[in-house]
Each structure stands twice: as C-alpha cells, then as structure tokens.
Amino acid sequence: MYRDVASDLDERDRAVGAILIGEALIASCERAQAAGDPHGPEGWRAIRDAHDAFPEIWRSLDRARHELARRGVNVTGYDELRPHVRTRLATSNDDDASEIRVDPVALDDARRATSELKLAVPGTDWQAIDQRTSGLVHAPLLLPKRNRAIVSGFVALFVVAAVMWISSLNPRTKPDRNAAMRREIAEIAHQRRVNIVALQRAIGGRCDEDLAHELAKQLVMDGRGLEAKLFAGDYTARCGEDPVVIRWANAPEP
C-alpha cells in the first residue's frame, strides 16, 4: 500500500540516510571518472578505489529500498530498474584491454536508481537536507578559526555517525550453521524424550494401540532399541501380539 503522507523525514531516517550514503559514494566515483589519465598512478588508484566502493552504493540503495517497502512505500520504479543495472564500475577500453576506465553507464544506472528512491520517499525535503549536510562545502574559506573548528567538528561527527550506522546494519560475526544445526538436533532430541515420558505415563498398564505404536516408534528413534524390545514383550504379554509394535521393536536403530 502506497502512503503519500508528509512525515518530515530528515537525514536521521534509516531510508534517507542510506540514500544519502549512496549519493556520497556516487560523487566519489564521479571524481574518479574525472581523474584523468588512467595510466597515471593517481588516476589508476582513484579508479581502483572507486571500483572497490561501487558495490557499497547498491548495498546502501537496496537497504533504503527494503526499509521503504517495509513501510508500504511504492518502490516499483526501483524494482524495475534494479535487475538491469551494471554492478561493475571499471571497464576496459576496446582498443587497449590494459586501459581501465570508469564505465559511465554504470554511474548513470546508480544515479537513476537513486532518483527513483528519492521520488518514492514521501515528506522529504532533499534540498534542506543537502544544505545541512553538504552546503558547508560552498561556505567561504576565510572564516574565523573558531568557526572553522566548529564546522570541522560537525563534519567529523557526521562521518563517524554514518560509519557507525553502516557497521550496525552488518552482522559482526557470521552465523555458524553447524552450531545452529547441532542446537536444533539437541532440541528435537529433548522434545522426543519428553514425549516418551508422557507416553509411558499415558499408556500405563492399558492396551491402547495408538499410544503403543507411538511409544515404540519414539523409543527406536531415540536410539533406545533395548527398551523398545522390552516394551514390546511386556505389551504382547498384556494385550496380545501387535505387528506394528513388534516391527518397531525389531527395527534397526537410526
């Protein structure tokens, strides 16, 4: 469901923050594109750094898309564009395979995707956000020392907050699938033993086929074949031979 209600979102919002990070990374890639000669050490290094940072653009935009979709915002425009974008920034020259350049089409895809997400965010004054976050770049350089220190502090604080926000979204440790599986198996075994105790209490000295079948089965599945045989003998003596109980008592242990 699409909600077109103004909510006065700013850079502290998760979706808006992710879009701003993507825009900042796109700007750094554009600077690498304008670096000049890719054969020079500075130009080659700038292109390499931009290529390494380019996937983070799409991770940030995908995080913003996920957050907006969770709120019910229509992100169809981004979804239609996403499968067709180029996710590699560096490309080689057709005439010289050793010459690496920035792919302008990949940058255009990232810009279009960012624009689609910005259009989808309701109630966001992007112009005001830009003035707060990046407008300081256009401020006069001849400021008093105190003002320059304050501005530097705010910029450093914003950078630290952005880095901490990104790190909080990524899991610090990779989950151990084997440990998770062992915990799940242990829980299943525990529940089976609880079920066996309940079945033993329920059947008591009665002749109940359903309970007897289930108890014999659970004993074998729990690796207690000897107990299954003893139960089968006792049940046969009390209630007569039951082929299902006998079959479980003679079944190989799992």
DOVO-951729 format. One record per residue: x, y, z of N, C-alpha, C in turn; residue in three letters; residue number from 1. Coordinates in Angstrom, 3 decimals, padded with zeros to 6 digits. Atoms other than C-alpha are relative to their C-alpha. Example, Ala and Ser with C-alpha at 12.3 -4.5 7.8 and 13.67 -1.06 7.14 Angstrom:
000.890,-001.190,000.000,012.300,-004.500,007.800,000.900,001.200,000.000,ALA,1
-000.820,-001.190,-000.060,013.670,-001.060,007.140,-000.770,001.090,000.730,SER,2
//
This chain:
000.856,-001.202,000.000,000.000,000.000,000.000,000.878,001.233,000.000,MET,1
-000.828,-001.191,000.126,001.454,003.380,-001.015,-000.540,001.090,000.903,TYR,2
000.400,-001.065,-000.917,001.400,006.102,001.600,000.652,001.299,-000.440,ARG,3
-000.497,-001.279,000.499,001.732,009.643,000.283,-000.284,001.072,001.042,ASP,4
000.251,-000.924,-001.088,001.687,011.438,003.610,001.315,000.607,000.444,VAL,5
-001.219,-000.672,-000.411,004.261,014.030,004.577,000.355,-000.381,001.422,ALA,6
-000.430,000.411,-001.337,006.294,012.871,007.548,001.251,000.742,000.456,SER,7
-001.144,-000.827,-000.383,009.109,015.464,007.649,001.224,-000.857,000.280,ASP,8
-001.173,000.856,-000.184,011.818,012.854,007.186,001.267,000.810,-000.235,LEU,9
-001.284,-000.666,000.189,015.421,014.012,007.521,001.098,-001.046,-000.054,ASP,10
-001.135,000.903,000.167,018.913,012.523,007.369,000.131,-001.028,001.116,GLU,11
-000.041,000.991,-001.077,018.354,010.676,010.643,-000.867,-001.210,-000.294,ARG,12
000.831,001.134,000.377,015.786,008.414,008.980,000.860,-001.066,-000.677,ASP,13
-000.816,001.086,000.525,017.174,004.967,008.038,000.016,-000.012,-001.529,ARG,14
000.059,000.033,001.458,015.967,005.054,004.425,000.693,001.212,-000.602,ALA,15
-000.629,-001.227,000.508,017.012,008.674,003.861,001.513,-000.062,000.201,VAL,16
-001.434,000.110,-000.252,020.406,008.030,005.470,000.688,-000.922,-000.987,GLY,17
-000.590,000.926,000.969,021.050,005.048,003.193,000.095,000.638,-001.383,ALA,18
-000.037,-000.679,001.301,020.150,007.117,000.110,001.117,001.043,-000.025,ILE,19
-001.055,-001.012,-000.056,022.495,009.921,001.233,001.378,-000.637,-000.094,LEU,20
-001.289,000.690,000.099,025.349,007.447,001.687,000.248,-000.441,-001.435,ILE,21
-000.157,000.376,001.404,024.729,006.095,-001.805,000.361,001.182,-000.874,GLY,22
-000.325,-001.199,000.778,024.782,009.632,-003.230,001.440,000.444,000.226,GLU,23
-001.369,-000.404,-000.299,028.056,010.411,-001.444,001.003,-000.910,-000.707,ALA,24
-000.903,000.934,000.689,029.672,007.263,-002.874,-000.036,000.222,-001.511,LEU,25
000.074,-000.308,001.433,028.396,008.124,-006.358,000.852,001.217,-000.318,ILE,26
-000.812,-001.198,000.220,030.028,011.548,-006.027,001.483,-000.340,-000.008,ALA,27
-001.410,000.385,-000.012,033.358,009.919,-005.136,000.375,-000.747,-001.274,SER,28
-000.265,000.694,001.264,033.071,007.668,-008.196,000.066,000.989,-001.161,CYS,29
-000.048,-001.024,001.051,032.363,010.727,-010.369,001.334,000.740,000.024,GLU,30
-001.323,-000.631,-000.085,035.555,012.310,-009.056,001.071,-000.907,-000.601,ARG,31
-000.946,000.934,000.610,037.441,009.154,-010.077,-000.121,000.017,-001.517,ALA,32
000.207,-000.074,001.447,035.880,009.418,-013.530,000.692,001.213,-000.596,GLN,33
-000.630,-001.224,000.476,037.261,012.937,-013.826,001.475,000.081,000.364,ALA,34
-001.395,-000.030,-000.465,040.701,011.932,-012.506,000.983,000.218,-001.131,ALA,35
-000.918,-000.251,001.111,042.197,011.996,-015.963,000.588,-001.283,-000.544,GLY,36
-000.699,001.087,000.661,044.809,009.625,-017.416,-000.045,-001.260,000.865,ASP,37
000.037,001.218,-000.808,044.066,006.056,-016.208,001.341,-000.700,000.084,PRO,38
-001.318,000.614,-000.066,047.693,005.129,-016.962,000.846,000.608,001.104,HIS,39
-000.750,-000.635,-001.071,048.955,007.583,-014.342,-000.286,-000.658,001.337,GLY,40
000.201,000.672,-001.300,049.407,006.314,-010.780,-001.182,000.566,000.773,PRO,41
001.107,-000.601,-000.752,046.929,008.816,-009.289,-001.344,-000.379,-000.615,GLU,42
001.261,000.346,000.651,044.239,008.168,-011.897,-000.345,-001.465,000.161,GLY,43
000.258,001.437,-000.147,044.649,004.407,-011.715,-000.434,-000.325,001.419,TRP,44
000.361,000.253,-001.399,044.471,004.476,-007.905,-001.425,000.484,000.287,ARG,45
001.350,-000.525,-000.219,041.332,006.641,-007.964,-001.051,-000.924,-000.596,ALA,46
000.950,000.918,000.630,039.603,004.280,-010.409,-000.103,-001.301,000.790,ILE,47
000.019,001.241,-000.780,040.614,001.247,-008.337,-000.816,000.177,001.281,ARG,48
000.758,-000.240,-001.241,039.261,002.795,-005.117,-001.489,000.145,-000.283,ASP,49
001.409,-000.169,000.339,036.030,003.799,-006.846,-000.641,-001.334,-000.356,ALA,50
000.529,001.317,000.365,035.602,000.305,-008.276,-000.270,-000.845,001.242,HIS,51
000.201,000.761,-001.235,036.015,-001.222,-004.805,-001.187,000.532,000.801,ASP,52
001.090,-000.597,-000.771,033.488,001.221,-003.303,-001.343,-000.090,-000.718,ALA,53
001.245,-000.031,000.778,030.915,000.875,-006.099,-001.056,-000.981,000.502,PHE,54
001.050,000.901,-000.514,029.159,-002.254,-004.695,-000.708,000.530,001.248,PRO,55
000.629,-000.542,-001.199,028.526,-000.358,-001.452,-001.139,000.951,-000.356,GLU,56
001.097,-000.856,000.461,026.379,002.075,-003.456,-001.283,-000.815,-000.078,ILE,57
001.205,000.816,000.178,023.973,-000.717,-004.358,-000.435,-000.636,001.310,TRP,58
000.417,000.515,-001.301,024.062,-002.162,-000.851,-000.785,001.066,000.769,ARG,59
000.710,-001.076,-000.690,023.033,001.230,000.529,-001.371,000.236,-000.619,SER,60
001.287,-000.227,000.661,020.303,001.704,-002.073,-000.959,-001.163,000.254,LEU,61
000.865,001.145,-000.291,018.995,-001.832,-001.504,-000.521,000.066,001.435,ASP,62
000.475,-000.151,-001.378,018.844,-001.137,002.246,-001.122,001.038,000.070,ARG,63
001.044,-001.023,000.019,016.846,002.023,001.560,-001.282,-000.552,-000.613,ALA,64
001.185,000.590,000.641,014.511,000.116,-000.779,-000.714,-000.954,000.957,ARG,65
000.604,000.947,-000.943,013.957,-002.604,001.836,-000.753,000.735,001.106,HIS,66
000.646,-000.749,-001.081,013.149,-000.050,004.534,-001.274,000.666,-000.496,GLU,67
001.189,-000.657,000.540,010.730,001.837,002.279,-001.106,-001.010,-000.278,LEU,68
001.012,001.026,000.271,008.975,-001.350,001.165,-000.622,-000.507,001.291,ALA,69
000.539,000.442,-001.290,008.619,-002.376,004.803,-001.054,000.966,000.520,ARG,70
000.978,-001.002,-000.439,006.733,000.868,005.431,-001.225,000.064,-000.907,ARG,71
001.118,-000.036,000.926,004.422,000.267,002.480,000.163,001.012,-001.117,GLY,72
-000.238,-000.982,001.060,006.034,002.811,000.123,000.157,-000.724,-001.335,VAL,73
-000.078,000.589,001.337,005.743,002.070,-003.603,001.406,000.191,-000.564,ASN,74
-001.359,-000.051,000.548,009.246,001.223,-004.914,000.069,-000.755,-001.322,VAL,75
000.047,000.737,001.261,008.167,-000.255,-008.248,001.032,000.513,-000.993,THR,76
-000.965,-000.569,000.945,010.348,002.137,-010.247,001.399,-000.528,000.247,GLY,77
-001.326,000.533,-000.334,013.475,000.992,-008.399,000.067,-001.491,-000.320,TYR,78
000.005,001.444,000.239,012.490,-002.681,-008.637,000.104,-000.325,-001.485,ASP,79
-000.075,000.242,001.445,012.030,-002.436,-012.412,001.385,000.312,-000.546,GLU,80
-001.321,-000.394,000.485,015.419,-000.775,-012.836,001.098,-000.927,000.522,LEU,81
-001.097,000.705,-000.687,017.465,-002.891,-010.387,000.541,-001.214,-000.751,ARG,82
-000.571,001.198,000.638,017.747,-006.192,-012.354,000.847,000.291,-001.235,PRO,83
-000.668,-000.296,001.262,019.153,-004.403,-015.411,001.209,000.926,000.146,HIS,84
-001.091,-000.949,-000.189,021.830,-002.176,-013.863,001.344,-000.701,-000.112,VAL,85
-001.364,000.518,-000.001,025.558,-002.615,-014.229,000.588,000.165,001.396,ARG,86
-000.513,-000.024,-001.371,027.172,-003.521,-010.930,001.517,000.055,000.059,THR,87
-001.463,-000.163,000.043,030.805,-003.198,-012.074,000.302,001.376,-000.557,ARG,88
-000.286,-001.377,000.399,032.257,000.273,-012.347,001.123,000.078,-001.009,LEU,89
-001.164,-000.084,000.874,035.610,-000.355,-014.049,-000.247,-000.804,-001.269,ALA,90
000.120,000.692,001.277,035.679,-001.323,-017.722,001.268,000.242,-000.797,THR,91
-001.208,-000.128,000.808,038.474,-001.865,-020.227,-000.333,000.638,-001.338,SER,92
000.149,-000.632,001.309,038.987,000.067,-023.438,-000.015,-001.071,-001.084,ASN,93
000.078,000.984,001.090,038.008,-001.824,-026.595,001.292,-000.081,-000.788,ASP,94
-001.240,-000.031,000.770,041.247,-000.748,-028.291,001.190,-000.468,000.818,ASP,95
-001.126,000.351,-000.864,043.509,-001.368,-025.308,-000.568,-000.663,001.248,ASP,96
000.599,000.736,-001.120,042.453,-004.112,-022.851,000.647,000.339,001.323,ALA,97
-000.690,-000.332,-001.248,045.031,-002.941,-020.333,-000.418,001.354,000.550,SER,98
000.429,-001.331,-000.441,043.462,000.522,-020.134,-001.353,-000.099,000.704,GLU,99
001.207,000.110,-000.816,040.868,000.619,-017.331,-000.604,001.388,000.182,ILE,100
000.706,-001.266,-000.164,038.283,003.381,-017.229,-001.280,-000.217,000.798,ARG,101
001.286,000.045,-000.689,035.135,004.226,-015.282,-001.110,-000.126,-001.033,VAL,102
001.120,000.231,000.914,032.014,002.911,-017.007,-001.080,001.056,000.268,ASP,103
001.009,-001.049,-000.249,029.697,005.957,-017.410,-001.414,-000.568,000.081,PRO,104
001.337,000.590,-000.051,026.678,003.692,-017.961,-000.302,-000.520,001.404,VAL,105
000.199,000.495,-001.367,027.186,002.090,-014.540,-000.331,001.149,000.946,ALA,106
000.300,-001.162,-000.833,027.243,005.541,-012.938,-001.399,000.537,-000.291,LEU,107
001.344,-000.463,000.345,024.112,006.556,-014.855,-001.066,-000.898,000.640,ASP,108
000.954,000.919,-000.644,022.344,003.422,-013.563,-000.146,000.331,001.479,ASP,109
000.055,-000.314,-001.427,023.271,004.331,-009.985,-000.735,001.311,000.243,ALA,110
000.701,-001.287,-000.162,022.062,007.918,-010.455,-001.504,-000.178,-000.188,ARG,111
001.434,000.195,000.243,018.727,006.773,-011.903,-000.661,-000.751,001.159,ARG,112
000.550,000.753,-001.124,018.215,004.272,-009.100,-000.162,000.898,001.223,ALA,113
000.096,-000.924,-001.127,018.942,006.966,-006.514,-001.177,000.952,-000.182,THR,114
001.117,-000.914,000.269,016.472,009.321,-008.187,-001.341,-000.688,000.219,SER,115
001.254,000.733,-000.200,013.770,006.621,-008.174,-000.324,-000.125,001.494,GLU,116
000.248,000.136,-001.438,014.214,006.079,-004.433,-000.351,001.344,000.626,LEU,117
000.294,-001.318,-000.568,014.233,009.808,-003.671,-001.429,000.431,-000.337,LYS,118
001.376,-000.334,000.364,010.971,010.224,-005.576,-001.008,-000.819,000.808,LEU,119
000.920,000.876,-000.721,009.467,007.340,-003.603,-000.140,000.364,001.465,ALA,120
000.043,-000.327,-001.430,010.245,008.821,-000.163,-000.936,001.173,000.209,VAL,121
000.925,-001.111,-000.209,007.268,010.924,000.933,000.465,000.913,001.121,PRO,122
-000.234,-000.948,-001.081,007.650,014.062,003.002,001.459,000.286,000.285,GLY,123
-001.430,-000.231,-000.212,011.389,014.563,002.490,000.443,001.245,-000.763,THR,124
-000.513,-001.228,000.618,012.915,017.989,001.817,001.474,-000.220,-000.303,ASP,125
-001.382,000.335,000.358,016.033,016.899,-000.050,000.871,001.245,-000.104,TRP,126
-000.779,-001.229,000.120,017.097,020.481,-000.685,000.486,000.460,001.364,GLN,127
-000.405,-000.398,-001.349,017.110,021.274,003.030,001.045,-000.951,000.564,ALA,128
-000.989,000.977,-000.474,018.985,018.052,003.789,001.350,000.267,-000.643,ILE,129
-001.256,-000.285,000.689,021.581,018.906,001.158,000.675,001.236,000.580,ASP,130
-000.579,-001.208,-000.593,022.056,022.360,002.682,000.624,-000.298,001.354,GLN,131
-000.539,000.322,-001.323,022.588,020.842,006.141,001.243,-000.865,-000.070,ARG,132
-001.077,000.987,000.015,024.939,018.038,005.117,001.175,000.378,-000.892,THR,133
-001.088,-000.306,000.928,026.902,019.305,002.126,000.101,001.475,-000.354,SER,134
-000.057,-001.426,000.327,026.155,023.034,001.947,001.216,000.693,000.577,GLY,135
-001.190,-000.614,-000.594,029.153,023.725,004.146,001.179,000.037,-000.960,LEU,136
-001.099,000.014,000.967,031.386,022.875,001.195,000.085,001.326,-000.737,VAL,137
000.031,-001.249,000.759,030.287,026.105,-000.502,000.166,001.240,000.888,HIS,138
-000.179,-001.146,-000.892,030.857,028.290,002.554,001.342,000.663,-000.248,ALA,139
-001.277,-000.685,000.192,033.615,030.950,002.398,001.095,-000.649,000.835,PRO,140
-001.117,000.621,-000.694,037.037,029.643,003.331,000.606,000.906,001.056,LEU,141
-000.615,-000.946,-000.929,038.096,032.804,005.170,-000.928,000.219,001.184,LEU,142
000.813,-000.081,-001.194,036.212,032.069,008.385,000.911,000.107,001.213,LEU,143
-000.806,-000.002,-001.218,037.438,032.699,011.915,000.393,-001.417,000.385,PRO,144
-000.507,001.320,-000.377,039.444,029.844,013.382,-001.018,-000.766,000.843,LYS,145
000.972,000.674,-000.854,036.768,029.101,015.941,-001.127,-000.604,-000.826,ARG,146
001.081,000.519,000.838,034.063,028.757,013.292,000.468,-001.194,-000.827,ASN,147
-000.518,001.123,000.775,036.294,026.511,011.178,000.110,-001.243,000.863,ARG,148
-000.099,001.156,-000.895,036.894,024.260,014.184,-001.373,-000.603,000.268,ALA,149
001.354,000.503,-000.237,033.152,024.028,014.851,-000.510,-000.759,-001.216,ILE,150
000.451,000.653,001.225,032.423,023.196,011.216,000.708,-001.345,-000.171,VAL,151
-000.743,001.255,000.124,035.169,020.553,011.177,-000.525,-001.042,000.976,SER,152
000.537,000.933,-000.986,033.767,019.020,014.340,-001.321,-000.598,-000.437,GLY,153
001.283,000.511,000.469,030.273,018.760,012.862,000.176,-000.980,-001.154,PHE,154
-000.244,000.905,001.126,031.614,017.201,009.662,000.547,-001.327,000.494,VAL,155
-000.562,001.240,-000.544,033.693,014.683,011.630,-001.058,-000.813,000.732,ALA,156
001.069,000.699,-000.708,030.685,013.867,013.810,-000.944,-000.690,-000.964,LEU,157
000.892,000.603,000.986,028.527,013.254,010.753,000.636,-001.233,-000.639,PHE,158
-000.691,001.139,000.602,031.156,010.956,009.208,000.032,-001.182,000.962,VAL,159
-000.045,001.074,-000.997,031.556,008.968,012.437,-001.372,-000.631,000.171,VAL,160
001.360,000.525,-000.151,027.773,008.644,012.794,-000.383,-000.870,-001.195,ALA,161
000.324,000.789,001.189,027.454,007.416,009.199,000.718,-001.342,000.018,ALA,162
-000.761,001.258,-000.059,030.217,004.822,009.664,-000.592,-000.942,001.048,VAL,163
000.589,000.841,-001.050,028.682,003.586,012.928,-001.354,-000.547,-000.427,MET,164
001.310,000.453,000.465,025.255,003.398,011.305,000.145,-001.151,-000.988,TRP,165
-000.221,001.076,000.970,026.604,001.278,008.415,000.453,-001.266,000.708,ILE,166
-000.514,001.177,-000.699,028.513,-001.031,010.773,-001.076,-000.682,000.831,SER,167
001.067,000.610,-000.805,025.393,-001.546,012.911,-000.949,-000.813,-000.845,SER,168
000.906,000.742,000.867,023.463,-002.822,009.882,000.568,-001.344,-000.415,LEU,169
-000.645,001.228,000.430,026.007,-005.528,009.048,000.294,-000.894,001.195,ASN,170
-000.320,000.889,-001.123,026.352,-008.602,011.278,001.497,-000.063,000.229,PRO,171
-001.417,-000.002,-000.340,029.686,-008.602,013.106,000.613,-001.381,-000.162,ARG,172
-000.518,001.352,000.118,030.059,-012.368,013.107,-000.917,-000.816,-000.897,THR,173
000.760,000.856,000.897,028.989,-014.866,010.515,-000.610,-001.138,000.804,LYS,174
000.621,001.070,-000.788,026.449,-017.298,011.994,000.565,-001.363,-000.364,PRO,175
-000.533,001.347,000.176,027.764,-020.845,012.470,-001.166,-000.943,-000.284,ASP,176
001.116,000.858,000.380,025.376,-023.103,010.551,000.081,-001.352,000.694,ARG,177
-000.140,001.298,-000.654,026.825,-026.275,012.064,-000.450,000.075,001.459,ASN,178
000.417,-000.153,-001.393,026.340,-024.957,015.601,-001.516,000.133,000.100,ALA,179
001.452,-000.151,-000.013,022.783,-023.920,014.765,-000.694,-001.344,-000.227,ALA,180
000.590,001.302,000.262,022.072,-027.378,013.373,000.120,-000.911,001.223,MET,181
-000.166,000.819,-001.199,023.516,-029.044,016.488,-001.006,000.399,001.084,ARG,182
000.981,-000.450,-000.987,021.318,-026.895,018.704,-001.406,-000.473,-000.357,ARG,183
001.337,000.428,000.431,018.254,-027.761,016.626,-000.199,-001.495,000.243,GLU,184
000.090,001.445,-000.211,019.016,-031.509,016.766,-000.137,-000.309,001.487,ILE,185
000.086,000.217,-001.443,019.567,-031.314,020.529,-001.395,000.336,000.525,ALA,186
001.345,-000.375,-000.427,016.223,-029.561,020.951,-001.019,-001.061,-000.414,GLU,187
000.914,001.058,000.459,014.463,-032.223,018.857,000.126,-001.231,000.891,ILE,188
-000.215,001.163,-000.864,016.068,-034.991,020.954,-000.621,000.218,001.378,ALA,189
000.586,-000.297,-001.309,014.995,-033.260,024.158,-001.520,-000.112,-000.044,HIS,190
001.447,000.080,000.124,011.420,-032.915,022.965,-000.465,-001.453,-000.156,GLN,191
000.364,001.402,000.164,011.399,-036.585,021.927,000.000,-000.726,001.352,ARG,192
-000.063,000.659,-001.311,012.490,-037.692,025.429,-001.168,000.434,000.889,ARG,193
001.166,-000.465,-000.755,009.802,-035.508,026.989,-001.257,-000.717,-000.463,VAL,194
001.161,000.685,000.567,007.277,-037.107,024.646,-000.045,-001.460,000.446,ASN,195
-000.049,001.403,-000.431,008.460,-040.622,025.607,-000.514,-000.131,001.434,ILE,196
000.460,000.040,-001.394,007.940,-039.904,029.321,-001.515,000.180,000.068,VAL,197
001.449,-000.239,000.001,004.444,-038.545,028.603,-000.748,-001.224,-000.518,ALA,198
000.652,001.188,000.546,003.576,-041.633,026.500,000.021,-001.150,001.003,LEU,199
-000.092,001.066,-000.991,004.823,-044.017,029.189,-001.010,000.204,001.130,GLN,200
000.986,-000.282,-001.050,002.671,-042.304,031.791,-001.427,-000.207,-000.500,ARG,201
001.351,000.089,000.541,-000.330,-042.230,029.484,-000.441,-001.445,-000.204,ALA,202
000.404,001.375,000.306,-000.261,-045.910,028.484,-000.080,-000.850,001.256,ILE,203
000.055,000.741,-001.258,000.472,-047.290,031.962,-000.153,-001.488,-000.242,GLY,204
000.270,001.421,000.207,-000.997,-050.796,032.045,-001.127,-000.230,-000.971,GLY,205
001.121,000.121,000.928,-003.605,-050.122,029.363,000.429,-000.637,-001.308,ARG,206
-000.233,000.541,001.341,-003.911,-051.722,025.931,-000.540,001.016,-001.015,CYS,207
000.388,-001.051,000.935,-004.003,-048.696,023.637,000.939,-000.082,-001.205,ASP,208
-000.840,000.239,001.175,-002.774,-049.413,020.112,000.733,001.270,-000.446,GLU,209
-000.616,-001.235,000.494,-002.155,-045.793,019.099,001.156,000.431,000.894,ASP,210
-001.070,-000.391,-000.913,-000.162,-044.990,022.226,001.161,-000.983,-000.068,LEU,211
-001.055,001.011,000.063,001.756,-048.276,021.977,000.839,000.163,-001.261,ALA,212
-000.745,-000.201,001.253,002.694,-047.669,018.336,000.936,001.207,000.110,HIS,213
-000.790,-001.219,-000.087,003.895,-044.132,019.052,001.160,-000.159,000.978,GLU,214
-001.068,000.182,-000.995,005.873,-045.152,022.149,001.120,-000.876,-000.556,LEU,215
-001.030,000.863,000.594,007.663,-047.999,020.337,000.812,000.760,-001.042,ALA,216
-000.688,-000.789,001.032,008.483,-045.663,017.467,000.966,001.005,000.618,LYS,217
-000.837,-001.029,-000.617,009.831,-042.871,019.695,001.208,-000.609,000.704,GLN,218
-001.131,000.661,-000.654,011.996,-045.320,021.673,001.076,-000.375,-001.019,LEU,219
-000.968,000.373,001.039,013.632,-046.604,018.480,000.676,001.243,-000.567,VAL,220
-000.566,-001.227,000.559,014.104,-043.061,017.075,000.979,000.658,000.970,MET,221
-000.901,-000.571,-000.993,015.799,-042.094,020.328,001.211,-000.888,000.254,ASP,222
-001.146,000.892,-000.170,018.296,-044.944,019.991,-000.133,-000.948,001.181,GLY,223
000.226,000.865,-001.169,016.733,-046.976,022.829,-000.688,-001.283,-000.450,ARG,224
000.553,001.219,000.570,016.207,-050.221,020.932,-000.295,-001.064,001.041,GLY,225
000.212,001.003,-001.029,016.562,-052.427,024.005,-001.288,000.278,000.779,LEU,226
001.233,-000.353,-000.696,013.809,-050.530,025.814,-001.218,-000.268,-000.876,GLU,227
001.107,000.279,000.915,011.631,-050.846,022.712,-000.339,-001.493,-000.002,ALA,228
000.239,001.448,-000.034,012.097,-054.641,022.775,-000.667,-000.402,001.313,LYS,229
000.598,000.322,-001.286,011.294,-054.802,026.498,-001.469,000.432,000.053,LEU,230
001.386,-000.468,000.023,008.174,-052.689,025.966,-000.864,-000.901,-000.867,PHE,231
000.768,000.867,000.893,007.092,-054.902,023.047,-000.331,-001.312,000.689,ALA,232
000.273,001.246,-000.706,007.458,-058.013,025.180,-001.059,000.180,001.067,GLY,233
000.981,-000.246,-001.052,005.505,-056.501,028.073,-001.384,000.246,-000.598,ASP,234
001.299,-000.314,000.613,002.780,-055.155,025.781,-000.626,-001.258,-000.601,TYR,235
000.521,001.238,000.592,002.450,-058.515,023.966,-000.556,-000.915,001.082,THR,236
000.466,000.864,-001.095,002.120,-060.352,027.283,-001.323,000.497,000.560,ALA,237
001.223,-000.569,-000.581,-000.627,-057.962,028.453,-001.148,000.066,-000.994,ARG,238
001.058,-000.356,000.951,-002.517,-057.170,025.269,-000.010,-000.867,-001.249,CYS,239
-000.073,000.799,001.206,-001.565,-059.777,022.698,000.984,000.600,-000.998,GLY,240
-001.010,-000.424,000.970,000.769,-059.508,019.730,-000.545,001.108,-000.901,GLU,241
000.334,-001.120,000.884,000.683,-056.215,017.840,001.103,000.099,-001.054,ASP,242
-001.063,000.022,001.028,002.533,-056.341,014.472,000.767,001.321,-000.111,PRO,243
-000.698,-001.291,000.107,003.340,-052.615,014.494,001.013,000.148,001.124,VAL,244
-000.926,-000.077,-001.133,004.889,-052.751,017.960,001.167,-000.947,-000.209,VAL,245
-001.068,000.970,000.245,006.847,-055.879,017.009,000.953,000.506,-001.075,ILE,246
-000.855,-000.509,001.082,008.076,-054.277,013.792,000.925,001.099,000.490,ARG,247
-000.863,-001.057,-000.538,009.353,-051.201,015.653,001.036,-000.555,000.957,TRP,248
-000.960,000.579,-000.952,010.971,-053.360,018.336,001.158,-000.673,-000.726,ALA,249
-001.049,000.678,000.770,012.931,-055.243,015.650,000.671,000.920,-001.035,ASN,250
-000.571,-000.925,000.974,013.789,-052.128,013.591,001.428,000.369,000.405,ALA,251
-001.366,-000.434,-000.324,017.465,-051.113,013.328,-000.020,001.409,000.565,PRO,252
-000.059,-001.330,-000.595,018.425,-048.087,015.395,000.485,001.005,-001.029,GLU,253
-000.411,-001.022,000.973,018.775,-044.838,013.417,001.424,000.461,000.265,PRO,254
//
